[in-house]
Amino acid sequence: MSILRVDASIQGPNSASSALADIAEAAWLEARPDTKIVRRHIGNEPLPSDAWQLATQAAWIAEADRTDAQRRALALANELAAELRDAQGAIFALPFYNYGVSQHVKTWFDLAMAGGPLGEKLLDGKPVIVVTTRGGAYGPGTPREGWDHNTDYLRRVIADIWGADLALIEREFTLVGVNPALDAFTETATAMKEAAHTAAAEAGRTFAAR
């Protein structure tokens, strides 16, 4: 079995989303130790910001008339789509940045879509764990309720467009303990962290068996 893991954090070893993905991956491998992990870290190694434009242009130009840059961009788009298409499952660590998906994630989504037919279900029916983390709190009743433009977008693309059998694991208040202004929420943040870690491990075990 081969699964695709994609990380998008820019926090390196301090990444809360990568830590959650590590838990899900460990549980998956415990259940299915023969699983091969294909890795791509778009936070550490961002995709070229102009590649989507070039790949999209190339799709409407005869191959002989494409520039070298367009050929490279289209090849990258095809590679990203193939990684999704060929995977039997996936773990994606895609944190919330500036109220939405990061530029790294948006570029990855756009390029992968450019690498296949419009609307292709690149993950059709496949088990996919998505972990997403937020520094603050954005749930009902919070001052910034409705400011999360990340989570529903992830659902729309990964489940509705790409067709994944999705398990979404969320963790909020990751900046508690980092930002002193949030010290009053330490107990709540600890409970959220524990719940997210438990959910990630359970998703890894459950999806590995599918």
LODO-534495 format. One record per residue (C-alpha): x, y, z; residue number from 1. Coordinates in Angstrom, 3 decimals. Each point is the difference from the previous one (the first is absolute). Last residue first. Layout:
N
          X          Y          Z   pos
          X          Y          Z   NUM
...
//
This chain:
210
          X          Y          Z   pos
     -9.799      0.220      4.796   210
      2.052     -1.157      2.994   209
      2.482      2.853     -0.252   208
     -2.936      2.391      0.183   207
     -1.033     -1.121      3.462   206
      3.461     -0.066      1.575   205
      0.996      3.385     -1.397   204
     -3.373      1.538      0.854   203
      0.281     -1.244      3.582   202
      3.487      1.462      0.375   201
     -1.108      3.361     -1.389   200
     -3.100      0.072      2.220   199
      2.048     -0.659      3.145   198
      2.481      2.723     -0.915   197
     -2.844      2.423     -0.720   196
     -1.705     -0.727      3.325   195
      3.252      0.447      1.922   194
      0.739      3.296     -1.716   193
     -3.528      1.321      0.575   192
      0.177     -0.921      3.694   191
      3.329      1.775      0.360   190
     -1.345      3.064     -1.795   189
     -2.994      0.207      2.336   188
      2.208     -0.215      3.072   187
      2.438      2.599     -1.331   186
     -2.694      2.485     -1.055   185
      0.897      2.753      2.468   184
      3.552     -0.022     -1.373   183
     -1.203      1.343     -3.374   182
      1.519      3.475      0.264   181
      3.296     -1.662      0.917   180
      0.386     -1.211     -3.628   179
      2.085     -3.182     -0.146   178
     -1.623     -2.087      2.725   177
     -3.320      0.220     -1.810   176
      0.932      0.511     -3.644   175
     -1.437     -3.403     -0.974   174
     -3.431      1.240      1.075   173
     -1.895     -2.213     -2.461   172
      0.369     -3.582     -1.221   171
     -1.942     -1.588     -2.836   170
     -0.034     -3.533     -1.412   169
     -1.927     -0.528     -3.244   168
     -0.616     -3.599     -1.093   167
     -0.855     -0.074     -3.691   166
     -1.000     -2.769     -2.380   165
      1.442      1.971     -2.903   164
     -1.948      1.102     -3.077   163
      2.469      2.501     -1.474   162
     -2.633      2.696     -0.448   161
     -2.272     -0.574      3.001   160
      2.414     -1.622      2.437   159
      3.394      1.617     -0.579   158
     -1.097      3.248     -1.635   157
     -3.184      0.854      1.899   156
      1.239     -1.368      3.324   155
      3.217      2.015     -0.161   154
     -2.017      3.117     -0.838   153
     -2.274     -0.650      2.976   152
      3.044     -0.037      2.283   151
      1.887      3.019     -1.278   150
     -2.266      3.038     -0.020   149
     -0.119      0.095      3.813   148
     -1.178      3.541      0.808   147
     -3.583     -1.090      0.673   146
      0.307      0.205      3.787   145
      2.756      2.462      0.787   144
     -1.243      1.264      3.359   143
     -0.846     -3.578      1.045   142
     -3.614     -1.082      0.389   141
      0.140     -2.778     -2.570   140
      3.559     -1.061     -0.820   139
      2.954      2.121     -1.132   138
      2.639     -0.555      2.664   137
      3.633      1.037     -0.320   136
      3.127     -1.585     -1.440   135
     -1.928     -2.236     -2.383   134
      0.812     -3.548     -1.052   133
     -1.035     -2.263     -2.875   132
      0.338     -3.751     -0.339   131
     -1.358     -1.698     -3.112   130
     -0.266     -3.786     -0.032   129
     -0.866     -1.552     -3.357   128
     -1.483     -3.428     -0.671   127
     -0.531     -0.376     -3.761   126
     -3.486      0.103     -1.533   125
      1.117      2.117     -2.979   124
      3.272      1.715      0.886   123
      0.706      1.655     -3.387   122
     -3.687      0.504     -0.701   121
      0.556      1.892     -3.258   120
     -1.927      3.292     -0.074   119
      1.795      1.350     -3.059   118
      2.225     -2.697     -1.483   117
      3.392     -0.396      1.647   116
      3.209      1.878      0.792   115
     -1.670      3.410      0.292   114
     -1.871     -1.257      3.063   113
      3.300     -0.996      1.583   112
      1.400      3.436     -0.795   111
     -2.898      1.865      1.581   110
     -0.060     -2.106      3.159   109
      3.771      0.253      0.474   108
     -0.035      3.759     -0.607   107
     -2.806      0.404      2.538   106
      1.858     -2.119      2.535   105
      3.245      1.964     -0.242   104
     -1.840      3.340     -0.011   103
     -1.473     -0.965      3.356   102
     -3.626     -0.994      0.466   101
     -2.164      2.509      1.826   100
     -0.254      2.450      2.909    99
      3.616      1.191     -0.143    98
      1.339     -3.569      0.180    97
     -1.981     -3.150      0.840    96
      2.074     -3.166     -0.093    95
      0.028     -2.732     -2.670    94
      1.447     -3.317      1.184    93
     -1.246     -2.481     -2.630    92
     -0.013     -3.764      0.496    91
     -0.894     -2.071     -3.045    90
     -1.405     -3.247     -1.348    89
      0.507     -2.383     -2.896    88
      2.209      2.518     -1.760    87
      0.350     -0.197     -3.784    86
     -2.500      2.756     -0.826    85
      1.330      2.353      2.646    84
      3.621     -0.411     -1.045    83
     -1.083      0.078     -3.663    82
     -1.653      3.398      0.472    81
      3.204      1.374      1.487    80
      2.124     -1.412     -2.824    79
     -2.358      1.316     -2.693    78
      0.183      3.480      1.504    77
      3.796     -0.252      0.137    76
      0.158     -1.067     -3.657    75
     -2.292      2.911     -0.883    74
      2.314      2.420      1.778    73
      3.115     -1.405     -1.658    72
     -1.596      0.170     -3.445    71
     -1.183      3.562      0.601    70
      3.494      1.079      1.083    69
      1.531     -1.618     -3.079    68
     -2.395      2.000     -2.161    67
     -2.880     -1.732     -1.729    66
     -0.441      0.193     -3.781    65
      0.860     -3.621     -0.798    64
     -2.410     -1.203      2.664    63
     -2.915      1.915     -1.528    62
     -1.282      2.625      2.420    61
     -3.151     -0.114      2.084    60
      1.370     -2.281      2.757    59
      3.172      2.075      0.051    58
     -1.847      3.080      1.272    57
     -1.325     -1.924      2.986    56
      3.454     -1.411      0.730    55
      1.582      3.461     -0.177    54
     -2.573      1.622      2.302    53
      0.227     -2.907      2.432    52
      3.810      0.073     -0.007    51
      0.337      3.694      0.857    50
      0.248     -0.477      3.776    49
      2.515     -2.799     -0.310    48
     -0.857     -2.804      2.459    47
      1.266      0.542      3.511    46
      2.673     -2.302      1.442    45
     -0.223      0.311      3.782    44
     -3.714      0.810      0.003    43
     -0.794     -2.200     -2.995    42
      1.336     -3.061      1.760    41
     -0.601     -3.007     -2.266    40
      0.254     -3.572      1.194    39
     -0.924     -3.376     -1.505    38
     -0.490     -2.433      2.895    37
      0.082     -3.736     -0.744    36
     -2.263     -2.121      2.185    35
      1.320     -3.433      1.028    34
     -0.424      0.842      3.685    33
     -3.815      0.172     -0.390    32
     -1.583      0.335      3.460    31
      3.092      1.462      1.655    30
      0.691      1.920     -3.185    29
     -3.389      1.711      0.164    28
      0.425      0.804      3.699    27
      3.417      1.522     -0.685    26
     -1.393      1.986     -2.936    25
     -2.879      1.426      2.036    24
      2.378      1.021      2.789    23
      2.460      1.535     -2.463    22
     -2.872      1.896     -1.640    21
     -0.850      1.532      3.360    20
      3.618      1.066      0.509    19
      0.063      1.385     -3.547    18
     -3.014      2.160      0.828    17
      1.510      1.271      3.256    16
      3.210      1.061     -1.734    15
      2.837      0.824      2.385    14
      2.516     -2.216     -1.843    13
     -0.387      2.186     -3.129    12
     -2.571      2.779      0.416    11
     -0.694      0.682     -3.696    10
     -2.691     -2.685     -0.098     9
     -1.210     -1.451     -3.300     8
      0.404     -3.759      0.402     7
     -1.088     -2.571     -2.607     6
     -0.040     -3.733      0.626     5
     -0.980     -2.338     -2.817     4
     -0.852     -3.619      0.704     3
      1.277     -3.201     -1.575     2
     -1.227     -3.508      0.808     1
//
